[in-house]
Structures are given as structure tokens and as C-alpha cells.
Amino acid sequence: MIYGYARVSTKTQIGGTSLEDQSEKIRETYPGVNEIISEQYSGAKERPKFNELLARLSAGDTLVVTKLDRFCRTTKEGLEYIDLLLNKGVKIHIL
């Protein structure tokens, strides 16, 4: 399965980073994406939909995000998530 993840911190994101913009970029790159999970949450807080997605992903799945900062708060955290997912057999594509 191919999953997209789109996140915004506020309702008024700068151009190119709205949920719609992120979803469009994901669908352009992966027209066969099975599901795009969208969430409006600050990166500094818990992201319930993201956590649910992490639990659902399994070997052979692909996770697509538009930018690293939509996926994590820091590069270190991003690398930890990438290690976790790669160890589960999940591919990660950061556009």
C-alpha cells in the first residue's frame, strides 16, 4: 500500500504547504496512492493520525511526504522515524 501524509500547523499555512497543496504533490508523484492522511496539528504536539499511521504501516508499504518538516520536528527525530520504518520494511519517500 502507498500512503501519503500531509500536515499543517495552522489553518493559514504559507503557499505551497496547505493540506491541498501537499496532497496534490503526493498524487502527482504517486497517482496510485491508496490513502492520504491529513492532519492539522503543530509538530510540537502529539499527532494522533500520524501515530495511527505509523502503527498501520507494514513491510512493503510506502510512506510519502512532501517535505521533511511535514514528517518530523527535527532532523534527528526524522532519522529515528526513518530507522523505525525501514526496520519494519516500509519505504519512505520525502519529495
Summary of the structure (lengths in Angstrom):
residues: 95
radius of gyration: 12.4
end to end distance: 17.5
largest distance: 35.6
contacts: 275
relative contact order: 0.23
helix: 39%
strand: 22%
